[in-house]
């Protein structure tokens, strides 16, 4: 096999062609996790204000 034939059949490494999306998914996961945490804190705050309003003095 000549040098030209080797060069014409050369394939780059798979990592060079197909980049990993692992980092993209990790960032998306952490953003969703942070959003859910913020919504939980807001929800618990609203729930606490709603259920501990004026009714707590009647106990």
mmCIF file as gemmi writes it, N, C-alpha and C atoms, coordinates in Angstrom:
data_model
loop_
_atom_site.group_PDB
_atom_site.id
_atom_site.type_symbol
_atom_site.label_atom_id
_atom_site.label_alt_id
_atom_site.label_comp_id
_atom_site.label_asym_id
_atom_site.label_entity_id
_atom_site.label_seq_id
_atom_site.pdbx_PDB_ins_code
_atom_site.Cartn_x
_atom_site.Cartn_y
_atom_site.Cartn_z
_atom_site.occupancy
_atom_site.B_iso_or_equiv
_atom_site.pdbx_formal_charge
_atom_site.auth_seq_id
_atom_site.auth_asym_id
_atom_site.pdbx_PDB_model_num
ATOM 1 N N . UNK Axp A 1 ? 0.861 -1.182 0 1 0 ? 1 A 1
ATOM 2 C CA . UNK Axp A 1 ? 0 0 0 1 0 ? 1 A 1
ATOM 3 C C . UNK Axp A 1 ? 0.902 1.239 0 1 0 ? 1 A 1
ATOM 4 N N . UNK Axp A 2 ? 0.657 2.118 -0.906 1 0 ? 2 A 1
ATOM 5 C CA . UNK Axp A 2 ? 1.492 3.306 -1.006 1 0 ? 2 A 1
ATOM 6 C C . UNK Axp A 2 ? 1.071 4.355 0.026 1 0 ? 2 A 1
ATOM 7 N N . UNK Axp A 3 ? 1.894 5.339 0.164 1 0 ? 3 A 1
ATOM 8 C CA . UNK Axp A 3 ? 1.637 6.41 1.146 1 0 ? 3 A 1
ATOM 9 C C . UNK Axp A 3 ? 0.377 7.199 0.789 1 0 ? 3 A 1
ATOM 10 N N . UNK Axp A 4 ? 0.125 7.393 -0.503 1 0 ? 4 A 1
ATOM 11 C CA . UNK Axp A 4 ? -1.07 8.124 -0.938 1 0 ? 4 A 1
ATOM 12 C C . UNK Axp A 4 ? -2.344 7.37 -0.583 1 0 ? 4 A 1
ATOM 13 N N . UNK Axp A 5 ? -2.317 6.057 -0.733 1 0 ? 5 A 1
ATOM 14 C CA . UNK Axp A 5 ? -3.493 5.255 -0.408 1 0 ? 5 A 1
ATOM 15 C C . UNK Axp A 5 ? -3.779 5.301 1.089 1 0 ? 5 A 1
ATOM 16 N N . UNK Axp A 6 ? -2.74 5.284 1.898 1 0 ? 6 A 1
ATOM 17 C CA . UNK Axp A 6 ? -2.93 5.37 3.351 1 0 ? 6 A 1
ATOM 18 C C . UNK Axp A 6 ? -3.566 6.703 3.735 1 0 ? 6 A 1
ATOM 19 N N . UNK Axp A 7 ? -3.093 7.779 3.102 1 0 ? 7 A 1
ATOM 20 C CA . UNK Axp A 7 ? -3.636 9.101 3.41 1 0 ? 7 A 1
ATOM 21 C C . UNK Axp A 7 ? -5.089 9.242 2.955 1 0 ? 7 A 1
ATOM 22 N N . UNK Axp A 8 ? -5.444 8.626 1.852 1 0 ? 8 A 1
ATOM 23 C CA . UNK Axp A 8 ? -6.808 8.758 1.349 1 0 ? 8 A 1
ATOM 24 C C . UNK Axp A 8 ? -7.804 7.954 2.186 1 0 ? 8 A 1
ATOM 25 N N . UNK Axp A 9 ? -7.337 6.957 2.916 1 0 ? 9 A 1
ATOM 26 C CA . UNK Axp A 9 ? -8.215 6.134 3.746 1 0 ? 9 A 1
ATOM 27 C C . UNK Axp A 9 ? -8.107 6.482 5.227 1 0 ? 9 A 1
ATOM 28 N N . UNK Axp A 10 ? -7.423 7.553 5.525 1 0 ? 10 A 1
ATOM 29 C CA . UNK Axp A 10 ? -7.241 7.933 6.931 1 0 ? 10 A 1
ATOM 30 C C . UNK Axp A 10 ? -8.555 8.439 7.521 1 0 ? 10 A 1
ATOM 31 N N . UNK Axp A 11 ? -8.89 7.942 8.685 1 0 ? 11 A 1
ATOM 32 C CA . UNK Axp A 11 ? -10.061 8.426 9.416 1 0 ? 11 A 1
ATOM 33 C C . UNK Axp A 11 ? -9.594 9.03 10.733 1 0 ? 11 A 1
ATOM 34 N N . UNK Axp A 12 ? -10.064 10.211 11.059 1 0 ? 12 A 1
ATOM 35 C CA . UNK Axp A 12 ? -9.685 10.805 12.345 1 0 ? 12 A 1
ATOM 36 C C . UNK Axp A 12 ? -10.337 10.04 13.494 1 0 ? 12 A 1
ATOM 37 N N . UNK Axp A 13 ? -9.872 10.289 14.668 1 0 ? 13 A 1
ATOM 38 C CA . UNK Axp A 13 ? -10.427 9.632 15.852 1 0 ? 13 A 1
ATOM 39 C C . UNK Axp A 13 ? -11.901 9.997 16.003 1 0 ? 13 A 1
ATOM 40 N N . UNK Axp A 14 ? -12.658 9.084 16.584 1 0 ? 14 A 1
ATOM 41 C CA . UNK Axp A 14 ? -14.101 9.302 16.736 1 0 ? 14 A 1
ATOM 42 C C . UNK Axp A 14 ? -14.387 10.542 17.585 1 0 ? 14 A 1
ATOM 43 N N . UNK Axp A 15 ? -13.545 10.805 18.576 1 0 ? 15 A 1
ATOM 44 C CA . UNK Axp A 15 ? -13.75 11.977 19.442 1 0 ? 15 A 1
ATOM 45 C C . UNK Axp A 15 ? -13.639 13.283 18.67 1 0 ? 15 A 1
ATOM 46 N N . UNK Axp A 16 ? -12.844 13.285 17.608 1 0 ? 16 A 1
ATOM 47 C CA . UNK Axp A 16 ? -12.708 14.498 16.807 1 0 ? 16 A 1
ATOM 48 C C . UNK Axp A 16 ? -13.945 14.744 15.953 1 0 ? 16 A 1
ATOM 49 N N . UNK Axp A 17 ? -14.591 13.68 15.51 1 0 ? 17 A 1
ATOM 50 C CA . UNK Axp A 17 ? -15.778 13.827 14.66 1 0 ? 17 A 1
ATOM 51 C C . UNK Axp A 17 ? -17.028 14.038 15.502 1 0 ? 17 A 1
ATOM 52 N N . UNK Axp A 18 ? -17.216 13.203 16.508 1 0 ? 18 A 1
ATOM 53 C CA . UNK Axp A 18 ? -18.413 13.239 17.347 1 0 ? 18 A 1
ATOM 54 C C . UNK Axp A 18 ? -18.029 13.732 18.735 1 0 ? 18 A 1
ATOM 55 N N . UNK Axp A 19 ? -18.203 14.996 18.951 1 0 ? 19 A 1
ATOM 56 C CA . UNK Axp A 19 ? -17.88 15.582 20.251 1 0 ? 19 A 1
ATOM 57 C C . UNK Axp A 19 ? -18.828 15.062 21.322 1 0 ? 19 A 1
ATOM 58 N N . UNK Axp A 20 ? -18.328 14.925 22.513 1 0 ? 20 A 1
ATOM 59 C CA . UNK Axp A 20 ? -19.139 14.443 23.627 1 0 ? 20 A 1
ATOM 60 C C . UNK Axp A 20 ? -20.116 15.526 24.07 1 0 ? 20 A 1
ATOM 61 N N . UNK Axp A 21 ? -21.344 15.117 24.337 1 0 ? 21 A 1
ATOM 62 C CA . UNK Axp A 21 ? -22.355 16.05 24.831 1 0 ? 21 A 1
ATOM 63 C C . UNK Axp A 21 ? -22.529 15.901 26.333 1 0 ? 21 A 1
ATOM 64 N N . UNK Axp A 22 ? -21.603 15.219 26.959 1 0 ? 22 A 1
ATOM 65 C CA . UNK Axp A 22 ? -21.686 14.967 28.394 1 0 ? 22 A 1
ATOM 66 C C . UNK Axp A 22 ? -21.726 16.276 29.184 1 0 ? 22 A 1
ATOM 67 N N . UNK Axp A 23 ? -20.892 17.221 28.82 1 0 ? 23 A 1
ATOM 68 C CA . UNK Axp A 23 ? -20.853 18.505 29.509 1 0 ? 23 A 1
ATOM 69 C C . UNK Axp A 23 ? -22.138 19.294 29.35 1 0 ? 23 A 1
ATOM 70 N N . UNK Axp A 24 ? -22.73 19.234 28.17 1 0 ? 24 A 1
ATOM 71 C CA . UNK Axp A 24 ? -23.989 19.946 27.923 1 0 ? 24 A 1
ATOM 72 C C . UNK Axp A 24 ? -25.098 19.389 28.805 1 0 ? 24 A 1
ATOM 73 N N . UNK Axp A 25 ? -25.159 18.058 28.905 1 0 ? 25 A 1
ATOM 74 C CA . UNK Axp A 25 ? -26.196 17.429 29.726 1 0 ? 25 A 1
ATOM 75 C C . UNK Axp A 25 ? -25.975 17.713 31.206 1 0 ? 25 A 1
ATOM 76 N N . UNK Axp A 26 ? -24.721 17.774 31.646 1 0 ? 26 A 1
ATOM 77 C CA . UNK Axp A 26 ? -24.432 18.06 33.048 1 0 ? 26 A 1
ATOM 78 C C . UNK Axp A 26 ? -24.884 19.476 33.408 1 0 ? 26 A 1
ATOM 79 N N . UNK Axp A 27 ? -24.599 20.437 32.541 1 0 ? 27 A 1
ATOM 80 C CA . UNK Axp A 27 ? -25.016 21.82 32.795 1 0 ? 27 A 1
ATOM 81 C C . UNK Axp A 27 ? -26.533 21.92 32.826 1 0 ? 27 A 1
ATOM 82 N N . UNK Axp A 28 ? -27.205 21.257 31.894 1 0 ? 28 A 1
ATOM 83 C CA . UNK Axp A 28 ? -28.669 21.258 31.87 1 0 ? 28 A 1
ATOM 84 C C . UNK Axp A 28 ? -29.23 20.629 33.141 1 0 ? 28 A 1
ATOM 85 N N . UNK Axp A 29 ? -28.647 19.522 33.575 1 0 ? 29 A 1
ATOM 86 C CA . UNK Axp A 29 ? -29.092 18.846 34.792 1 0 ? 29 A 1
ATOM 87 C C . UNK Axp A 29 ? -28.963 19.763 36.005 1 0 ? 29 A 1
ATOM 88 N N . UNK Axp A 30 ? -27.822 20.424 36.152 1 0 ? 30 A 1
ATOM 89 C CA . UNK Axp A 30 ? -27.619 21.302 37.305 1 0 ? 30 A 1
ATOM 90 C C . UNK Axp A 30 ? -28.531 22.524 37.259 1 0 ? 30 A 1
ATOM 91 N N . UNK Axp A 31 ? -28.81 23.05 36.085 1 0 ? 31 A 1
ATOM 92 C CA . UNK Axp A 31 ? -29.741 24.183 35.981 1 0 ? 31 A 1
ATOM 93 C C . UNK Axp A 31 ? -31.148 23.771 36.383 1 0 ? 31 A 1
ATOM 94 N N . UNK Axp A 32 ? -31.579 22.591 35.939 1 0 ? 32 A 1
ATOM 95 C CA . UNK Axp A 32 ? -32.905 22.095 36.322 1 0 ? 32 A 1
ATOM 96 C C . UNK Axp A 32 ? -32.955 21.843 37.818 1 0 ? 32 A 1
ATOM 97 N N . UNK Axp A 33 ? -31.899 21.253 38.363 1 0 ? 33 A 1
ATOM 98 C CA . UNK Axp A 33 ? -31.842 20.98 39.799 1 0 ? 33 A 1
ATOM 99 C C . UNK Axp A 33 ? -31.911 22.273 40.605 1 0 ? 33 A 1
ATOM 100 N N . UNK Axp A 34 ? -31.179 23.292 40.195 1 0 ? 34 A 1
ATOM 101 C CA . UNK Axp A 34 ? -31.201 24.577 40.88 1 0 ? 34 A 1
ATOM 102 C C . UNK Axp A 34 ? -32.576 25.228 40.775 1 0 ? 34 A 1
ATOM 103 N N . UNK Axp A 35 ? -33.197 25.147 39.602 1 0 ? 35 A 1
ATOM 104 C CA . UNK Axp A 35 ? -34.536 25.707 39.415 1 0 ? 35 A 1
ATOM 105 C C . UNK Axp A 35 ? -35.548 25.028 40.328 1 0 ? 35 A 1
ATOM 106 N N . UNK Axp A 36 ? -35.482 23.702 40.419 1 0 ? 36 A 1
ATOM 107 C CA . UNK Axp A 36 ? -36.394 22.973 41.302 1 0 ? 36 A 1
ATOM 108 C C . UNK Axp A 36 ? -36.171 23.341 42.765 1 0 ? 36 A 1
ATOM 109 N N . UNK Axp A 37 ? -34.926 23.534 43.157 1 0 ? 37 A 1
ATOM 110 C CA . UNK Axp A 37 ? -34.628 23.93 44.533 1 0 ? 37 A 1
ATOM 111 C C . UNK Axp A 37 ? -35.21 25.308 44.835 1 0 ? 37 A 1
ATOM 112 N N . UNK Axp A 38 ? -35.037 26.243 43.91 1 0 ? 38 A 1
ATOM 113 C CA . UNK Axp A 38 ? -35.577 27.591 44.105 1 0 ? 38 A 1
ATOM 114 C C . UNK Axp A 38 ? -37.1 27.542 44.181 1 0 ? 38 A 1
ATOM 115 N N . UNK Axp A 39 ? -37.734 26.765 43.293 1 0 ? 39 A 1
ATOM 116 C CA . UNK Axp A 39 ? -39.192 26.641 43.326 1 0 ? 39 A 1
ATOM 117 C C . UNK Axp A 39 ? -39.664 25.996 44.625 1 0 ? 39 A 1
ATOM 118 N N . UNK Axp A 40 ? -38.918 25.036 45.137 1 0 ? 40 A 1
ATOM 119 C CA . UNK Axp A 40 ? -39.269 24.4 46.404 1 0 ? 40 A 1
ATOM 120 C C . UNK Axp A 40 ? -39.208 25.4 47.554 1 0 ? 40 A 1
ATOM 121 N N . UNK Axp A 41 ? -38.162 26.197 47.609 1 0 ? 41 A 1
ATOM 122 C CA . UNK Axp A 41 ? -38.025 27.196 48.671 1 0 ? 41 A 1
ATOM 123 C C . UNK Axp A 41 ? -39.148 28.226 48.579 1 0 ? 41 A 1
ATOM 124 N N . UNK Axp A 42 ? -39.445 28.692 47.378 1 0 ? 42 A 1
ATOM 125 C CA . UNK Axp A 42 ? -40.533 29.66 47.199 1 0 ? 42 A 1
ATOM 126 C C . UNK Axp A 42 ? -41.863 29.029 47.592 1 0 ? 42 A 1
ATOM 127 N N . UNK Axp A 43 ? -42.093 27.801 47.151 1 0 ? 43 A 1
ATOM 128 C CA . UNK Axp A 43 ? -43.332 27.108 47.486 1 0 ? 43 A 1
ATOM 129 C C . UNK Axp A 43 ? -43.493 26.891 48.977 1 0 ? 43 A 1
ATOM 130 N N . UNK Axp A 44 ? -42.435 26.491 49.651 1 0 ? 44 A 1
ATOM 131 C CA . UNK Axp A 44 ? -42.505 26.298 51.1 1 0 ? 44 A 1
ATOM 132 C C . UNK Axp A 44 ? -42.719 27.622 51.826 1 0 ? 44 A 1
ATOM 133 N N . UNK Axp A 45 ? -42.124 28.683 51.31 1 0 ? 45 A 1
ATOM 134 C CA . UNK Axp A 45 ? -42.344 30.001 51.91 1 0 ? 45 A 1
ATOM 135 C C . UNK Axp A 45 ? -43.786 30.442 51.786 1 0 ? 45 A 1
ATOM 136 N N . UNK Axp A 46 ? -44.349 30.289 50.612 1 0 ? 46 A 1
ATOM 137 C CA . UNK Axp A 46 ? -45.758 30.655 50.404 1 0 ? 46 A 1
ATOM 138 C C . UNK Axp A 46 ? -46.662 29.765 51.246 1 0 ? 46 A 1
ATOM 139 N N . UNK Axp A 47 ? -46.369 28.479 51.279 1 0 ? 47 A 1
ATOM 140 C CA . UNK Axp A 47 ? -47.161 27.532 52.063 1 0 ? 47 A 1
ATOM 141 C C . UNK Axp A 47 ? -47.103 27.892 53.555 1 0 ? 47 A 1
ATOM 142 N N . UNK Axp A 48 ? -45.921 28.247 54.031 1 0 ? 48 A 1
ATOM 143 C CA . UNK Axp A 48 ? -45.766 28.626 55.434 1 0 ? 48 A 1
ATOM 144 C C . UNK Axp A 48 ? -46.53 29.889 55.78 1 0 ? 48 A 1
ATOM 145 N N . UNK Axp A 49 ? -46.486 30.884 54.923 1 0 ? 49 A 1
ATOM 146 C CA . UNK Axp A 49 ? -47.218 32.129 55.162 1 0 ? 49 A 1
ATOM 147 C C . UNK Axp A 49 ? -48.716 31.872 55.101 1 0 ? 49 A 1
ATOM 148 N N . UNK Axp A 50 ? -49.158 31.064 54.173 1 0 ? 50 A 1
ATOM 149 C CA . UNK Axp A 50 ? -50.58 30.791 53.999 1 0 ? 50 A 1
ATOM 150 C C . UNK Axp A 50 ? -51.156 30.032 55.199 1 0 ? 50 A 1
ATOM 151 N N . UNK Axp A 51 ? -50.448 29.036 55.706 1 0 ? 51 A 1
ATOM 152 C CA . UNK Axp A 51 ? -50.981 28.201 56.781 1 0 ? 51 A 1
ATOM 153 C C . UNK Axp A 51 ? -50.615 28.689 58.18 1 0 ? 51 A 1
ATOM 154 N N . UNK Axp A 52 ? -49.749 29.664 58.304 1 0 ? 52 A 1
ATOM 155 C CA . UNK Axp A 52 ? -49.419 30.208 59.626 1 0 ? 52 A 1
ATOM 156 C C . UNK Axp A 52 ? -49.846 31.663 59.724 1 0 ? 52 A 1
ATOM 157 N N . UNK Axp A 53 ? -50.882 32.001 58.996 1 0 ? 53 A 1
ATOM 158 C CA . UNK Axp A 53 ? -51.384 33.373 59.006 1 0 ? 53 A 1
ATOM 159 C C . UNK Axp A 53 ? -52.042 33.703 60.339 1 0 ? 53 A 1
ATOM 160 N N . UNK Axp A 54 ? -53.206 34.284 60.307 1 0 ? 54 A 1
ATOM 161 C CA . UNK Axp A 54 ? -53.915 34.718 61.506 1 0 ? 54 A 1
ATOM 162 C C . UNK Axp A 54 ? -54.448 33.551 62.331 1 0 ? 54 A 1
ATOM 163 N N . UNK Axp A 55 ? -54.544 32.373 61.779 1 0 ? 55 A 1
ATOM 164 C CA . UNK Axp A 55 ? -55.092 31.22 62.484 1 0 ? 55 A 1
ATOM 165 C C . UNK Axp A 55 ? -54.18 30.715 63.598 1 0 ? 55 A 1
ATOM 166 N N . UNK Axp A 56 ? -52.902 31.049 63.584 1 0 ? 56 A 1
ATOM 167 C CA . UNK Axp A 56 ? -51.974 30.524 64.588 1 0 ? 56 A 1
ATOM 168 C C . UNK Axp A 56 ? -52.239 31.122 65.971 1 0 ? 56 A 1
ATOM 169 N N . UNK Axp A 57 ? -52.835 32.299 66.057 1 0 ? 57 A 1
ATOM 170 C CA . UNK Axp A 57 ? -53.116 32.916 67.357 1 0 ? 57 A 1
ATOM 171 C C . UNK Axp A 57 ? -54.326 32.288 68.035 1 0 ? 57 A 1
ATOM 172 N N . UNK Axp A 58 ? -55.115 31.507 67.334 1 0 ? 58 A 1
ATOM 173 C CA . UNK Axp A 58 ? -56.314 30.9 67.898 1 0 ? 58 A 1
ATOM 174 C C . UNK Axp A 58 ? -56.019 29.569 68.578 1 0 ? 58 A 1
ATOM 175 N N . UNK Axp A 59 ? -54.824 29.054 68.505 1 0 ? 59 A 1
ATOM 176 C CA . UNK Axp A 59 ? -54.503 27.765 69.121 1 0 ? 59 A 1
ATOM 177 C C . UNK Axp A 59 ? -54.46 27.842 70.594 1 0 ? 59 A 1
